[in-house]
Amino acid sequence: LAAGRARIAVDAMGGDRAPGAIVEGALEAARELGQDVVLVGDSEVIRRELDRLRADLPVQHASQVVGMAESPSDALRRKRHSSIRIAFELVKRGEADGVVSAGNSGATLALGMVVLGKLEGVDRPALASLLPSLEGRTLLIDVGANVDCRARNLLQFGLMGSLFLQHVLGVDKPRVGLLSIGEEDSKGNELVKRANELIRAGSLNFVGNVEGRDIFLGGADVVVCDGFVGNVCLKLAEGLAEAISRMLRTEFEGSLSSMAGYLLARGAFGRFKKTVDYSEYGGAPLLGINGIGIVSHGKSSPKAIKNAIKMAADFVRRDVNRHLTAGLKANAEMVAKAVAAGAEIG
Amino acid sequence: LAAGRARIAVDAMGGDRAPGAIVEGALEAARELGQDVVLVGDSEVIRRELDRLRADLPVQHASQVVGMAESPSDALRRKRHSSIRIAFELVKRGEADGVVSAGNSGATLALGMVVLGKLEGVDRPALASLLPSLEGRTLLIDVGANVDCRARNLLQFGLMGSLFLQHVLGVDKPRVGLLSIGEEDSKGNELVKRANELIRAGSLNFVGNVEGRDIFLGGADVVVCDGFVGNVCLKLAEGLAEAISRMLRTEFEGSLSSMAGYLLARGAFGRFKKTVDYSEYGGAPLLGINGIGIVSHGKSSPKAIKNAIKMAADFVRRDVNRHLTAGLKANAEMVAKAVAAGAEIG
């Protein structure tokens, strides 16, 4: 694909603020970034939004919508014409190069895997999330695609996360850490202890076990964990950030001098909020599928959608999946040996 | 034991600020709360601290100290005369009623279990931690005693956490949530799905699955998880709070008006910091051992130690272990039935 020609299919129906915020975000990507997009969903609804914005963008009709609370298996079986599915089918038919959805994330994961299949050498695709850290950012992988994992899955998550950072975000030799409850190799549950051995034997820039605190304080560029732990972490961080911000607000409302202080300090708060704002990154890439899928937050703003579309397009242009396939292949022999040697049982 | 006569053995050698902060905290507990304490550790060192503070408290000599980085198994095998061990032995001999240690937490867990044994009906003792929430506080259990768990362990953690909140902190019918990655019963890994069934069958005030965000936003009084997940959560929360506070500080240093704002708002920050300050709670109770052990943070201040001693004494006075034993017994038959029915395999 020529640079700039990546075409991104955007699920216009998914997310708490769909279709309005989604269509607006796609429009910003088209206008500000010159990005080629196609909006997927109920064409009447989408046309109405475009009219409201006095704009025009390509639309692909999809007659069904997966609800935010629907189970992925229901979405797979009963919604053959959902906007998420049609978006992935555009990629499969070569009519688009990547998908962005802020809709039901479980359904997006499942449909991405079912419609596009997995990359060669990938046992389990994984969802990666960029989180702010004092050093800039940390990629946490997996944040929810695989709740029960084997050690080899964690190794592959590390590989995929590392190659993504390297090729999409230009991080040189990303440092990969394994999320555990102590830095020593002997610390952790059975899964993590086995994964530590396996990752250490691989070709990654492995910095060993890291702890929950390191995700935000820095020390590793990629932090590897199973999807249950990663999802708990993601939501815990969201909840804590919200709780801290609400507690601070309550405190500031307590007295006139604090209120005055708050007003003076507002600029600092604004800049801080931007630092921890996930919409700067736009979405979480689903790594390991034979195509490109970005899962955006359900509450995505137009800006988050625009940035997710940008991430998907960069993903295409940098040909990340070719790098992933090559990287996985280079490590496959080592994994096979380790498995044969019994390092991987669980 | 008569009210007020609980005697707490305090490990004077454990923690980053030992012995100074520990001896000071014990002294505050004695003077401000009329608490009966005994300081355990190198008697010469402790006497020197007491002299410095112009105070006197009972001292029990212990010739060894477990280092903060030592493995629990080394502490068990090689340190027969460690201050932590001697403290638990005082409880075993009936010369003290509970232990507080800010030292090596793994060693404290291991020694508490080995020296005192488990309560009848407890398969695995667990470490519980009180975290601040918008509703007040949430008890997270287990935060590190058991990295690989079975469903029945999680049920028992829920029972113990619930009884602790009820009898030590006076929470009426504590709401128990199971930490998962979605509120539906079907969400979670294998362990959590089985635990959900088991806890639902029990006699707890079970509110179902909760997510990471609920720990800080509220919705459950007790949040149950395995010790790996709980420890990751605890350290993640610590790291995120630290990162947010450092990012805010950097922002405030950026301009004169923000600095002025910060100075005006300082009171609000101070009150906020107090809300999230673990030293208000003092420590994490080790629930399920045949005795009382409170694990304090390695960085404990005198105030944190004082509050941990108060928690241990309340634990004794409210006779929590009798309530725990009775509660576990009342649920034992249900667990046995569920296990026999195959609800518990993993």
Interface residues (C-beta under 8 A of the other chain):
Chain A: S71 P132 S133 L134 G144 V147 D148 L179 S180 I181 S186 G188 N189 E190 V192 E211 G212 R213 D214 I215 F216 L217 C225 D226 G227 F228 V229 N231 V232 C233 L234 K235 L236 A237 E238 G239 L240 A241 E242 A243 I244 R246 M247 L248 E251 F252 G254 S255 S257 S258 A260 G261 Y262 L263 L264 A265 R266 G267 A268 F269 R271 F272 T275 V276
Chain B: S71 P132 S133 L134 G144 V147 D148 L179 S180 I181 S186 G188 N189 E190 V192 E211 G212 R213 D214 I215 F216 L217 C225 D226 G227 F228 V229 N231 V232 C233 L234 K235 L236 A237 E238 G239 L240 A241 E242 A243 I244 R246 M247 L248 E251 F252 G254 S255 S257 S258 A260 G261 Y262 L263 L264 A265 R266 G267 A268 F269 R271 F272 T275 V276
